[in-house]
Amino acid sequence: MNARLKLSDSLNLIKSFKTSGTITPSSKVLIKTLLAPIDFTSARCLIELGPGTGCVTRSILKRMHPDCILICFEVNGDFIDQLEALQDPRLRVVNACASSIRSILDDLDVEEVDHIVSSLPLALIDNEVVKKILESVRSNLRAGGCFLQFQYSLSNYAELKPIFKSVKLDFTFRNMPPAFVYECTK
Ligand SMILES: C[S@@+](CC[C@H](N)C(=O)[O-])C[C@H]1O[C@@H](n2cnc3c(N)ncnc32)[C@H](O)[C@@H]1O
């Protein structure tokens, strides 16, 4: 990501701090750690929750198979145009809450997804909504699929443990702020 794009992304994230929970886009190292468990050669349907200004989205699209689709859920309407401007035919951008995965998949005629990548600021989202989001994630992932989420604290770790078959934890200092990465397998 060039410096100008990073500055404009940071300004947009600061403007919406209450729902974005950050002031700067994720670092290359964090994105690499987050996406490492995905086998991009076999994945044909991916979901991204909370794409914001699109730094993770661009990395996913770069690695994605030509026949794979990526469905992005973003509540902040200001980011939608920026995501659509990526103009990738494999990308579906939805201005909706991450808890509405099932109804959007029904609209797109998709039964289940291979992996779900999330930058949602879980610690800032109402507990009941987080519960709905995590249930929606679990029930729409294929067996063996991964839910990949980063967080700046371990505040939702205990909630993830009982929902998934396994939850592995990674950590990187090379992000502002440093971040934990959860790799949850269904
Ligand atoms: C930390 S920003 C992530 C930006 C970018 N993906 C990154 O890693 O730098 C979190 C994003 O989640 C979005 N968001 C917050 N709550 C959401 C929800 N319930 N459903 C979908 N998106 C949500 C915010 O609008 C914001 O764009």
The ligand as an SDF file (V2000), in Angstrom:
LIG
                    3D

 27 29  0  0  0  0  0  0  0  0999 V2000
  -10.8320   -2.2840   12.1910 C   0  0  0  0  0  0  0  0  0  0  0  0
  -11.8510   -1.7600   10.8020 S   0  0  0  0  0  0  0  0  0  0  0  0
  -11.0700   -2.8380    9.6370 C   0  0  0  0  0  0  0  0  0  0  0  0
  -10.5360   -2.1740    8.4330 C   0  0  0  0  0  0  0  0  0  0  0  0
   -9.6380   -3.0570    7.5700 C   0  0  0  0  0  0  0  0  0  0  0  0
  -10.2300   -4.3430    7.2740 N   0  0  0  0  0  0  0  0  0  0  0  0
   -8.2960   -3.2650    8.2570 C   0  0  0  0  0  0  0  0  0  0  0  0
   -7.9760   -4.4110    8.6250 O   0  0  0  0  0  0  0  0  0  0  0  0
   -7.5640   -2.2930    8.3980 O   0  0  0  0  0  0  0  0  0  0  0  0
  -13.3650   -2.5920   11.1620 C   0  0  0  0  0  0  0  0  0  0  0  0
  -14.4680   -2.4600   10.1400 C   0  0  0  0  0  0  0  0  0  0  0  0
  -15.5950   -3.2360   10.5890 O   0  0  0  0  0  0  0  0  0  0  0  0
  -16.7960   -2.5400   10.2260 C   0  0  0  0  0  0  0  0  0  0  0  0
  -17.8850   -3.0570   11.0680 N   0  0  0  0  0  0  0  0  0  0  0  0
  -18.1260   -2.7820   12.3740 C   0  0  0  0  0  0  0  0  0  0  0  0
  -19.2010   -3.4630   12.8090 N   0  0  0  0  0  0  0  0  0  0  0  0
  -19.6540   -4.2090   11.7560 C   0  0  0  0  0  0  0  0  0  0  0  0
  -20.7150   -5.1450   11.5880 C   0  0  0  0  0  0  0  0  0  0  0  0
  -21.5470   -5.4520   12.5870 N   0  0  0  0  0  0  0  0  0  0  0  0
  -20.8730   -5.7280   10.3690 N   0  0  0  0  0  0  0  0  0  0  0  0
  -20.0430   -5.4320    9.3330 C   0  0  0  0  0  0  0  0  0  0  0  0
  -19.0140   -4.5470    9.4350 N   0  0  0  0  0  0  0  0  0  0  0  0
  -18.8060   -3.9540   10.6260 C   0  0  0  0  0  0  0  0  0  0  0  0
  -16.4470   -1.0740   10.4800 C   0  0  0  0  0  0  0  0  0  0  0  0
  -17.3170   -0.2050    9.7820 O   0  0  0  0  0  0  0  0  0  0  0  0
  -14.9850   -1.0240    9.9790 C   0  0  0  0  0  0  0  0  0  0  0  0
  -14.9390   -0.6790    8.6230 O   0  0  0  0  0  0  0  0  0  0  0  0
  1  2  1  0
  2  3  1  0
  2 10  1  0
  3  4  1  0
  4  5  1  0
  5  6  1  0
  5  7  1  0
  7  8  2  0
  7  9  1  0
 10 11  1  0
 11 12  1  0
 11 26  1  0
 12 13  1  0
 13 14  1  0
 13 24  1  0
 14 15  1  0
 14 23  1  0
 15 16  2  0
 16 17  1  0
 17 18  1  0
 17 23  2  0
 18 19  1  0
 18 20  2  0
 20 21  1  0
 21 22  2  0
 22 23  1  0
 24 25  1  0
 24 26  1  0
 26 27  1  0
M  CHG  2   2   1   9  -1
M  END
$$$$
